[in-house]
């Protein structure tokens, strides 16, 4: 895992997002064991409680699950769940403002699609 970049958000959220990113990009497969909170804490030089908070958030979200005495594992369906959530976040963050601006400019969906196709070809 790559170090967590300081962007002003709470560290436990950045740890959780880093694990999520590894699941989405396939470097952590479903049913694979994730690093322990102590390993995460040592790697990032943070308090183990902070690492645990990030991991516990992923458990609460259904992304990870605990095997008592063994560790944390990626849940079956976690990648699909994360992809769906990220697609929705993408739509809210990027598509909604894009379409709002297009409407202000008098553009319809077909014109926006054509513009996107033009950019893809470039």
N, C-alpha and C positions, 0 to 999 in steps of 0.2 A: 504494500500500500504506500502511496505517496503521502507526504506530509500534508497536514490540513492548513490551508491558507487562511490567515486572519482577515476576515472581511467585516468584522464588527458584530457578527451574530454570535449567540452563545456557542461555546466550544462543543458542548454535547450535541447540538444540532449539526454542527459541521462534521463531527465524528459519524453521526448517523447517516448524513448525506454521502460521506465518503464510502461507507459500507454499501449504501444503496447504489452508488455509482459503480462499484465493483460487481454488484449483482446485475445491473443493467448491461454493463459491457461484457459480461460473461466470465470475468476473471474469478468470480465466486459463483459456482454453479448451485442449483437447487440441491438441497440435502448436504451440501458441503459444510464443514465446520468453519466457523468464523474465528478470528483471533480472540483470545480471552480478554476480559477487561484489563487484566494485569499486563498482558502483552501490548494492548493498545495504549495503556497508560505509560509503559516504559518507552515504547516507540515514539510517542508524541510528547513525552516528558510532562505528563499531566497527572492529576490526582486520579487514582482508580475509581473513585466515586463519580467523577465527571464522565469517564469512559463508560461506566456502568449505566449512567443516566441515558446516554446516547443509545446504548444497546437495548436498554429496557424500553425506550421509545419505539424501537423497531419491533420488539416483542409485542407491545401494545397495538402496533399497527398491523400485526399479522405477517410481518416480513421474516422474522426470526422466531425460533422456538427453542426451548431449553430441554436438553436431555439430562436429567438429574445425575450429577456426579461425572458427567462427560463434558458438557459444554453447550454452546449455542450453535445452532445450525440454521441454514437458509431454508425457509419453508417451501414446500411444493407450491407452485403458483406465484411465488414472490416476484419473479421477474415480470410476469404478465401484469400483476397488480401494480408494480412500480411503473411499468410502461404506460398503463392506462392512466394512472395518476399524473405522470409527467406530460402525457399528451393533453390532458385537460388543463394542466397548468400552462402549457405552451399556448393553447388556444386562448386562455384568459389573458396571458401576458402579451402575446404578440398578435394573434388574429383579431381579437376584439378591437384593439386600437386601430389596426390596419383597416378593418372593414368600416369602422366609424369614420376614419379619415377619407376612405374611398367614397362613402356616402356624401360627405361634405363636398367632395369634388365632383359629384354627380356621376360617379362610376358605378356600374352594376357588377355583379359577380363574374360575368363572362369577361368583362374588360380587365378585372383584377387577375383572373386566370391567365389571360393572354399576356399580361405584363409579367407574371411569374414565369410563364413558359419562355418568354423572351430572355429573362435574366438567367434561366437555367441553360439556355443555349449559348450564352455568352461565355 
